[in-house]
Amino acid sequence: QGRRNDAIVIYKGIIALDAGVPWGHAGLGLAELEAGNYASAEAHLRKATAADANDPSISVNLAECLIRLDRLADAITIMKALLEDPAKASHPGTIRAAAILQGIFLGMKNDSAA
């Protein structure tokens, strides 16, 4: 808890110095996601994605945030796009997206079988 709050303060400071730094928004978005501040997390992860659309880790963090906001279709769209890009196939963020999607689809399959 304390480290997360410290991270939030640090990333806000980085953004105050240069709002265009993608990793400032990415870091703040992740810290806010972990803190359960999903609306703020989404806003910062979207800014980070807009500034650096080539980082699968940012995209999958945004997708996770959208899942927590009950916007599953939007999350699936983001993760599917990662999986369809051969240049991102071996990136850890893309691999995480595949695992999340597999969990979602297995959960749906189990729900429909019940």
N, C-alpha and C positions, 0 to 999 in steps of 0.2 A: 504494500500500500504506500509506504513512505517513498520508496524508490520510484514508483509510478508517478506520484505527485511531483517529485523532483524532476522526472523526465518531462512531464507536462510543462513545468515552469521553464525548463531549458529549451524545449522546442518552441515554446511561445516566444522566448527571447530571440532565438535564431530567426524566426519568421518576422519578428519586429525589425530585425536588422536587414533582412532581405526576404521579402514575401515571395520572391520568385524561385527560392531554393526548393526543389522538389522533395529532397530528403527531409527538410524541416517539416513540411506538411505530412509526408509519409510517416515520420516518427511520431508527430503529434496525433495523427489519425490512429495509429496503432495503440498509442498510450490511452487515448480516449476510448477506443474499442475495448481494451482490457479493463478500463474503469467503468464500462457500461454506459458511457455517454455516446450513444449511437448516432444521434443527429449531428453532433460535433465531429465525430469520427468520420461519418460519411462526407461531410463538407470538406474536411482536410484531405481525405483520401481521394476525393474527386479532383481537388486542386493538384495533388501530387500526380495523379494519373494524367491530367491535362498537360502538365509540364514534362512528364516522362512516361509516355505511353508504352515504352519498351521494357518496363520492369514488371515481370509477372508477379513478383512478391507484392507490389502495391495493388495490382489488380485483384489478386486472390484475397488480400486483406479487405478490399472494398466489397468483394463478393461475400465474405464472411459477415461483414457489417450488415449487408442487405438481407442476409438470411436472418440475422437477429432482429431486423426490422420487419420481418414477415414479408419480404419481397423476394420470394424464392425464384420467380421467373426471371427477374432482373439479374440475380446472382448466377443463375444457370447460364444465361446469355454471356456474361462476362467470362465464366470459366470455360464454356464451350469454345469461345473465341481463342482463348489461350491454347487449348488442345488442338485447334485446327491450324495453328501457326507452327510450321516445322522448325523455324529458327528458335522457337522457345521450348521445344519439346523436352529438352533435358534440364531445363532450369528447375531448381527446387520449388519455386512458386507454382510452376505448371504441374509438377508432380503432386504437390499438395492439392491443387485444384482437382486433379484426377481422383485423388483419394476422397475428397469431399463429395464429388459427384457420385462416385461409387457408393458411398455411404447413403446419400440421398436416394439413389435409385434402388438400393437394396432395401432401405426402409419403406419406400413406396411399394415395392414388390411384396414385402412382408405384410404391409397394411392391406393390400388388395387380396391377399390370400387368407386373411383372417375373417 
